[in-house]
């Protein structure tokens, strides 16, 4: 009897250690979000959701790629010469690669080195270590930021190649985004299918027949809601919403929100339900991809709309962790890949944006239709979040307090995101 009791206690100890070893990493990216993108949304809401959600780590981050001649952020140049910020900025492919691999690459390359070699990403490593992985977005699933979660290519425009690699060669368990061949940007059925964002007709038909590497395809808003509610059971999900380029942004001017697509929050909850079934944990990227597109188009109203959708998703993810996991086993990072639009208070000026009250577009102006070298905000909480403070490489003491808001002026490099994610997932493996 004594031996049985000892064996039972030993088993309890072993299973307890294994339970502690579970680790989740969630990286949320508002593509093209600079400090003033977030500030504008906060003014519209008359609150700061990131402060309400109590992120203990609030830093800044530099974003340059290997294509940048200078190779670092320079506060004095940033705040005296607007042209400096607009010159040699990163693109999403290089920025995502830096965050996912810890390696700087040239613009346009996805997980592909300056030495012309493929680079292993955090999603590759996570899959090798037994974790579930996923990437979801509000733009085409094969667009640069989500593509870097599952592809390795020299040209981000190779969307058919990217789609094929993500579905058939990567170990991703969840893929979600736009790019449905049978719907336009207004959510209306097309007369003629366009397969450019899903590889080709053959690949789409395999998805429909569930003959594409085990993925179950969902398309309707109700299916996404059912997945979020836990009513659809599948180990691998690919969700292609019923629009072409984006969930909402690309719809016609003046048109109400597309009623046939889910919010990013709903997509996120569905993805989390699938990935959380893995006993080891998961690594998930969630992108508000059309914030960048709105800023490229200097469209203030649609930018606010997209940023609010992203912030709602952050709140939903935060709630999911507290109800289904814990901050002891989950690391949540919220940031941007780069700034886009050079948003300030006045045109050709570095003045701060000004609030016009809740539910009103702030007084602000765009100074670019492209990306810039501006710092972007980064927030983190949960497992190993404090690690980010050990990688600070500089401080911007010139920009205004209103610009930085609740975030520290201390900044890290975007490659640090890989460092912290990799350590976190490695730590769980070491425990096992």
C-alpha positions as CSV (number, residue, x, y, z in Angstrom):
1,X,0.0,0.0,0.0
2,X,2.9,2.3,0.8
3,X,4.5,1.7,-2.5
4,X,1.2,2.4,-4.3
5,X,0.9,5.7,-2.5
6,X,4.4,6.7,-3.4
7,X,3.8,5.8,-7.1
8,X,0.5,7.8,-7.0
9,X,2.3,10.9,-5.6
10,X,5.1,10.5,-8.1
11,X,2.6,10.4,-11.0
12,X,0.8,13.5,-9.6
13,X,4.2,15.3,-9.5
14,X,5.1,14.3,-13.1
15,X,1.7,15.3,-14.4
16,X,1.9,18.6,-12.5
17,X,5.3,19.4,-14.1
18,X,3.9,18.6,-17.5
19,X,0.9,20.8,-16.9
20,X,3.2,23.7,-15.9
21,X,5.1,23.1,-19.2
22,X,2.2,24.2,-21.4
23,X,3.1,27.6,-23.0
24,X,1.1,29.9,-25.3
25,X,2.5,32.8,-27.3
26,X,0.2,35.3,-28.9
27,X,1.6,38.0,-31.1
28,X,-0.9,40.7,-32.2
29,X,0.1,43.1,-35.0
30,X,-1.7,46.2,-36.1
31,X,-0.1,46.6,-39.5
32,X,0.9,50.2,-40.2
33,X,0.0,51.4,-36.7
34,X,2.2,54.2,-35.4
35,X,1.8,56.0,-32.1
36,X,-0.6,58.5,-33.6
37,X,-2.7,55.8,-35.2
38,X,-3.3,54.4,-31.7
39,X,-3.7,57.9,-30.2
40,X,-6.3,58.8,-32.7
41,X,-8.3,55.7,-31.9
42,X,-8.0,56.4,-28.2
43,X,-9.3,59.9,-28.7
44,X,-12.2,58.6,-30.7
45,X,-13.0,56.1,-27.9
46,X,-12.2,58.7,-25.2
47,X,-10.2,56.0,-23.4
48,X,-7.1,53.9,-23.9
49,X,-7.9,50.2,-24.0
50,X,-4.3,49.2,-23.6
51,X,-4.1,51.1,-20.3
52,X,-7.4,49.5,-19.2
53,X,-6.1,46.1,-20.0
54,X,-3.2,46.7,-17.6
55,X,-0.2,45.9,-19.8
56,X,2.8,46.1,-17.4
57,X,5.3,46.4,-20.3
58,X,4.8,49.5,-22.5
59,X,7.8,50.3,-24.7
60,X,8.7,51.6,-28.1
61,X,10.3,49.7,-31.0
62,X,12.5,50.5,-34.0
63,X,11.5,48.8,-37.3
64,X,14.2,49.3,-40.0
65,X,15.1,46.5,-42.4
66,X,18.4,45.4,-44.0
67,X,17.4,47.8,-46.9
68,X,17.9,50.8,-44.6
69,X,21.2,52.7,-45.3
70,X,21.4,54.0,-41.7
71,X,20.4,50.8,-39.9
72,X,19.1,52.3,-36.6
73,X,16.6,54.8,-35.2
74,X,17.8,58.3,-34.7
75,X,15.6,60.6,-32.5
76,X,17.3,63.8,-33.4
77,X,16.9,63.2,-37.2
78,X,13.3,61.9,-36.6
79,X,12.2,65.2,-35.0
80,X,14.1,67.7,-37.1
81,X,13.7,66.4,-40.6
82,X,10.5,64.8,-41.8
83,X,12.2,63.5,-44.9
84,X,14.4,61.3,-42.8
85,X,11.4,59.3,-41.5
86,X,10.1,58.8,-45.0
87,X,13.4,57.4,-46.4
88,X,14.3,53.8,-46.6
89,X,11.5,52.5,-44.4
90,X,10.9,48.8,-44.0
91,X,8.0,46.9,-45.7
92,X,5.8,44.4,-44.0
93,X,7.7,41.4,-45.4
94,X,11.0,42.4,-43.9
95,X,9.4,43.6,-40.7
96,X,7.5,40.4,-40.1
97,X,10.6,38.3,-40.9
98,X,12.6,40.3,-38.3
99,X,9.9,39.7,-35.6
100,X,9.5,36.0,-36.5
101,X,13.1,35.0,-37.1
102,X,15.3,37.6,-35.3
103,X,17.1,38.3,-38.6
104,X,17.1,41.5,-40.6
105,X,16.3,41.0,-44.3
106,X,15.8,43.1,-47.4
107,X,12.4,44.6,-48.2
108,X,10.2,42.2,-50.2
109,X,11.8,39.0,-48.8
110,X,9.9,36.7,-46.5
111,X,12.0,34.5,-44.3
112,X,14.8,34.8,-46.8
113,X,18.2,36.0,-45.9
114,X,20.5,38.6,-47.5
115,X,22.7,35.6,-48.2
116,X,20.0,34.0,-50.3
117,X,19.0,31.3,-47.8
118,X,15.7,30.4,-46.2
119,X,15.5,31.3,-42.5
120,X,13.8,29.3,-39.8
121,X,10.9,31.2,-38.1
122,X,9.4,31.0,-34.6
123,X,6.4,29.2,-36.2
124,X,8.8,26.6,-37.8
125,X,10.5,26.1,-34.4
126,X,7.2,26.0,-32.5
127,X,5.9,23.2,-34.8
128,X,9.1,21.3,-34.4
129,X,8.8,21.5,-30.6
130,X,5.2,20.1,-30.6
131,X,3.2,23.3,-30.4
132,X,0.2,24.2,-32.5
133,X,0.6,27.2,-34.7
134,X,-1.6,29.7,-36.6
135,X,-1.9,33.0,-38.4
136,X,-5.0,35.1,-39.0
137,X,-5.6,38.4,-40.6
138,X,-8.2,40.9,-42.0
139,X,-6.5,40.9,-45.4
140,X,-5.6,38.1,-47.8
141,X,-4.1,35.2,-45.8
142,X,-1.1,35.1,-48.2
143,X,-0.3,38.7,-47.7
144,X,3.2,39.6,-46.3
145,X,2.6,39.5,-42.5
146,X,0.6,36.3,-42.3
147,X,2.6,34.8,-45.1
148,X,5.8,35.0,-43.0
149,X,4.2,32.6,-40.5
150,X,4.3,29.8,-43.1
151,X,6.3,30.7,-46.2
152,X,9.9,31.3,-47.2
153,X,10.1,33.2,-50.5
154,X,12.3,35.9,-52.1
155,X,9.3,37.8,-53.4
156,X,6.2,38.7,-51.3
157,X,4.2,39.1,-54.5
158,X,4.4,35.3,-55.2
159,X,1.0,34.8,-53.6
160,X,0.2,31.5,-55.3
161,X,3.5,30.0,-54.2
162,X,3.0,31.4,-50.7
163,X,-0.6,30.0,-50.4
164,X,0.7,26.6,-51.5
165,X,3.5,26.6,-49.0
166,X,1.3,27.8,-46.1
167,X,-1.3,25.1,-46.8
168,X,0.8,22.1,-47.9
169,X,4.3,22.6,-46.6
170,X,4.1,24.5,-43.4
171,X,2.9,23.0,-40.2
172,X,0.3,25.7,-39.5
173,X,-2.9,24.4,-37.9
174,X,-5.0,27.5,-38.3
175,X,-5.0,29.9,-41.3
176,X,-7.6,32.7,-41.6
177,X,-8.1,35.7,-43.8
178,X,-9.7,37.2,-46.9
179,X,-9.1,36.1,-50.5
180,X,-12.3,34.2,-51.3
181,X,-12.4,33.6,-55.0
182,X,-16.2,33.8,-55.2
183,X,-16.8,37.2,-53.5
184,X,-15.9,40.8,-54.1
185,X,-14.8,43.5,-51.7
186,X,-18.5,44.4,-50.9
187,X,-19.2,40.8,-49.9
188,X,-21.3,40.1,-53.0
189,X,-21.0,37.0,-55.1
190,X,-18.9,37.3,-58.2
191,X,-20.0,36.2,-61.7
192,X,-16.5,34.8,-62.3
193,X,-14.2,33.2,-59.7
194,X,-10.7,34.8,-59.1
195,X,-8.3,32.3,-57.5
196,X,-5.2,34.5,-57.2
197,X,-5.2,34.6,-53.4
198,X,-5.8,30.9,-52.8
199,X,-3.2,29.5,-55.2
200,X,-5.3,28.3,-58.1
201,X,-8.6,26.6,-58.9
202,X,-7.2,23.1,-58.1
203,X,-6.1,24.1,-54.7
204,X,-9.4,25.7,-53.9
205,X,-11.3,22.6,-55.0
206,X,-9.0,20.5,-52.7
207,X,-9.9,22.8,-49.8
208,X,-13.6,22.4,-50.6
209,X,-13.3,18.6,-50.6
210,X,-11.2,18.6,-47.5
211,X,-8.2,17.1,-49.4
212,X,-5.7,19.9,-48.6
213,X,-3.4,18.6,-45.9
214,X,-6.2,17.9,-43.4
215,X,-7.6,21.5,-43.3
216,X,-11.3,22.0,-42.8
217,X,-12.5,25.0,-44.8
218,X,-15.0,27.5,-43.3
219,X,-16.3,30.5,-45.1
220,X,-19.6,31.9,-43.7
221,X,-19.9,34.4,-40.9
222,X,-22.0,31.8,-39.0
223,X,-19.3,29.2,-39.3
224,X,-16.7,31.6,-37.8
225,X,-19.2,32.3,-34.9
226,X,-19.8,28.6,-34.4
227,X,-16.0,28.1,-34.2
228,X,-15.7,30.9,-31.7
229,X,-18.5,29.4,-29.6
230,X,-16.7,26.0,-29.7
231,X,-19.3,24.3,-31.7
232,X,-17.1,23.2,-34.7
233,X,-14.5,20.5,-33.9
234,X,-11.5,20.2,-36.1
235,X,-7.7,19.9,-35.6
236,X,-6.9,22.1,-38.6
237,X,-9.0,25.0,-39.8
238,X,-8.6,27.3,-42.8
239,X,-11.1,30.2,-42.7
240,X,-11.5,32.2,-45.9
241,X,-14.1,35.0,-45.3
242,X,-16.6,35.9,-48.0
243,X,-14.7,38.9,-49.4
244,X,-11.8,39.4,-51.8
245,X,-9.1,41.7,-50.5
246,X,-10.1,42.6,-46.9
247,X,-12.8,41.9,-44.5
248,X,-14.1,45.5,-44.5
249,X,-11.7,48.2,-45.7
250,X,-11.8,47.6,-49.4
251,X,-15.6,47.9,-49.6
252,X,-17.1,50.8,-51.6
253,X,-17.1,54.3,-50.2
254,X,-20.2,55.0,-48.2
255,X,-21.2,51.4,-47.9
256,X,-22.2,50.0,-44.5
257,X,-20.0,47.3,-43.0
258,X,-20.0,44.0,-44.9
259,X,-22.6,42.0,-43.0
260,X,-21.4,38.5,-44.2
261,X,-17.9,38.5,-42.5
262,X,-16.8,38.1,-38.9
263,X,-14.9,40.6,-36.8
264,X,-11.2,40.0,-36.0
265,X,-12.3,39.3,-32.4
266,X,-14.5,36.5,-33.6
267,X,-11.8,35.1,-35.8
268,X,-9.3,35.3,-32.9
269,X,-11.6,33.4,-30.5
270,X,-12.2,30.7,-33.1
271,X,-8.5,30.3,-33.7
272,X,-7.7,30.2,-30.0
273,X,-10.3,27.4,-29.5
274,X,-8.7,25.2,-32.1
275,X,-5.1,25.8,-31.0
276,X,-5.8,25.5,-27.3
277,X,-6.6,21.8,-27.8
278,X,-2.8,21.1,-28.1
279,X,-1.6,19.8,-24.8
280,X,1.8,21.5,-25.2
281,X,0.5,25.0,-26.1
282,X,0.5,27.2,-29.2
283,X,2.0,30.1,-31.1
284,X,-0.5,32.4,-32.8
285,X,-0.2,35.6,-34.9
286,X,-3.2,37.9,-35.2
287,X,-3.1,40.8,-37.6
288,X,-5.2,43.8,-38.2
289,X,-3.9,44.0,-41.7
290,X,-6.0,46.8,-43.2
291,X,-4.9,49.5,-40.8
292,X,-1.9,49.8,-43.0
293,X,-4.1,50.0,-46.2
294,X,-6.2,52.8,-44.7
295,X,-3.1,54.7,-43.8
296,X,-1.6,54.2,-47.3
297,X,-4.8,55.7,-48.7
298,X,-4.8,58.5,-46.1
299,X,-8.3,57.5,-45.2
300,X,-8.9,58.7,-41.6
301,X,-12.4,57.3,-41.1
302,X,-11.5,53.8,-42.3
303,X,-8.2,53.8,-40.3
304,X,-10.2,54.5,-37.1
305,X,-12.6,51.7,-38.1
306,X,-9.9,49.2,-38.7
307,X,-7.9,50.2,-35.5
308,X,-11.1,49.8,-33.4
309,X,-11.6,46.4,-34.8
310,X,-8.1,45.5,-33.9
311,X,-8.4,46.9,-30.4
312,X,-11.6,44.9,-29.9
313,X,-9.7,41.8,-30.8
314,X,-7.0,42.7,-28.2
315,X,-9.7,42.9,-25.6
316,X,-11.2,39.6,-26.7
317,X,-7.8,37.8,-26.6
318,X,-7.1,39.3,-23.1
319,X,-10.5,38.0,-21.9
320,X,-9.9,34.6,-23.5
321,X,-6.5,34.2,-21.7
322,X,-8.1,35.1,-18.3
323,X,-11.0,32.7,-18.8
324,X,-9.3,29.8,-20.6
325,X,-5.6,30.0,-19.7
326,X,-3.5,32.1,-17.4
327,X,-0.8,34.8,-17.5
328,X,1.6,32.2,-16.0
329,X,1.4,30.1,-19.2
330,X,0.6,32.8,-21.8
331,X,2.7,35.6,-23.3
332,X,0.7,38.3,-25.1
333,X,2.5,40.8,-27.3
334,X,0.7,43.7,-29.1
335,X,2.6,45.9,-31.5
336,X,3.0,47.0,-35.1
337,X,5.3,46.0,-38.0
338,X,6.0,49.7,-38.9
339,X,4.3,53.1,-39.0
340,X,2.4,54.1,-42.2
341,X,1.1,57.5,-43.3
342,X,3.2,59.7,-41.0
343,X,0.2,60.9,-39.1
344,X,0.6,64.2,-37.2
345,X,-1.5,67.1,-36.0
346,X,-1.0,69.2,-39.1
347,X,0.3,68.8,-42.6
348,X,4.1,69.3,-42.9
349,X,4.3,69.7,-39.2
350,X,5.3,67.4,-36.3
351,X,2.5,68.9,-34.1
352,X,0.5,66.5,-31.9
353,X,-2.9,65.4,-33.1
354,X,-5.8,67.0,-31.2
355,X,-9.1,65.4,-29.9
356,X,-12.4,66.6,-31.3
357,X,-14.3,64.6,-28.6
358,X,-15.6,61.1,-28.5
359,X,-17.0,59.5,-31.6
360,X,-15.3,62.2,-33.7
361,X,-12.3,62.0,-36.0
362,X,-9.4,63.9,-34.2
363,X,-7.7,66.9,-35.8
364,X,-4.9,65.2,-37.7
365,X,-3.1,65.1,-41.1
366,X,-1.2,62.6,-43.2
367,X,2.3,63.4,-44.4
368,X,2.9,60.3,-46.5
369,X,1.2,57.6,-48.4
370,X,4.0,55.2,-47.4
371,X,5.8,53.7,-44.5
372,X,8.2,55.6,-42.2
373,X,11.0,54.9,-39.8
374,X,9.0,56.2,-36.8
375,X,9.0,54.1,-33.6
376,X,6.0,52.0,-33.0
377,X,4.4,51.0,-29.7
378,X,4.8,47.6,-28.1
379,X,2.9,46.2,-25.2
380,X,3.4,42.9,-23.4
381,X,2.0,40.9,-20.5
382,X,2.2,37.4,-19.1
383,X,5.0,34.9,-19.2
384,X,8.4,36.4,-19.6
385,X,7.0,39.8,-20.7
386,X,9.6,41.5,-18.4
387,X,12.3,40.2,-20.6
388,X,11.7,43.0,-23.1
389,X,13.0,45.6,-20.6
390,X,16.4,43.9,-20.7
391,X,16.8,44.6,-24.5
392,X,16.4,48.3,-24.5
393,X,18.9,49.9,-26.9
394,X,18.0,53.6,-26.8
395,X,15.7,56.3,-25.6
396,X,13.8,59.0,-27.5
397,X,13.9,62.1,-25.3
398,X,12.8,64.5,-28.0
399,X,9.2,63.5,-29.0
400,X,6.3,64.9,-27.0
401,X,4.6,63.3,-24.1
402,X,1.4,63.3,-26.0
403,X,3.0,61.3,-28.8
404,X,4.3,58.5,-26.6
405,X,1.2,58.5,-24.5
406,X,1.4,55.7,-21.8
407,X,4.4,54.1,-23.4
408,X,8.0,54.4,-22.4
409,X,10.4,56.3,-24.6
410,X,12.8,53.5,-24.3
411,X,13.0,51.4,-27.4
412,X,14.0,47.9,-28.5
413,X,14.7,46.5,-31.9
414,X,12.0,44.4,-33.6
415,X,14.2,41.3,-33.7
416,X,13.8,41.2,-29.9
417,X,10.3,39.9,-30.4
418,X,11.7,36.7,-31.8
419,X,14.2,36.5,-28.9
420,X,11.5,36.6,-26.2
421,X,9.1,34.3,-28.0
422,X,11.8,31.8,-28.7
423,X,13.0,31.8,-25.1
424,X,9.4,31.4,-23.9
425,X,8.7,28.4,-26.1
426,X,12.1,26.9,-25.4
427,X,11.6,27.3,-21.6
428,X,8.5,25.1,-21.8
429,X,10.4,22.5,-23.7
430,X,13.1,22.5,-21.1
431,X,10.6,21.9,-18.4
432,X,9.2,18.9,-20.2
